[in-house]
Every structure is written in C-alpha cells, then in structure tokens.
Amino acid sequence: MKYQDFVDHSEKVFAAAGHYNGHEGPGTPTAEVNGYRIPVGQYVVLYEADVFDEFLKSAFGEAT
C-alpha cells in the first residue's frame, strides 16, 4: 500500500487524458502526429510504411 496514492493519481490522470481532440484513448498503441492522435480505427496506418506515408500526406500535406 506504500504507493497506493501514486497509483490512484496515475489512474485518474490516465483516464482524464482519454478524451483528447474528440478521440478515445489513450491506450496501447497510442500514436500522435503533430498533436493529432490517430483514432483507434485507423491504427492500420501504423503497420505499413507506404500506408503510413499516404496517411501523413493526406492528413498533413506533401511537406511531411
């Protein structure tokens, strides 16, 4: 019980962070690009380089 206060506080902070820019989370994995948290339903973009590149271009323009 020595660290119970720390654990309780950490859980509250983690839960409060879950509604950022209208997205659910955080969780594992959580990906954020330039302050934009990638929605859970779009995590497929994280696993294939060419898909991720296209995602970045469509979301942030050619300058990424």
Secondary structure, DSSP 8 states (H G I E B T S, - for coil): -TTHHHHHHHHHHHHHTT-BTTB----SS--EETTEE--GGGGGGGT-HHHHHHHHHHHH-TT-
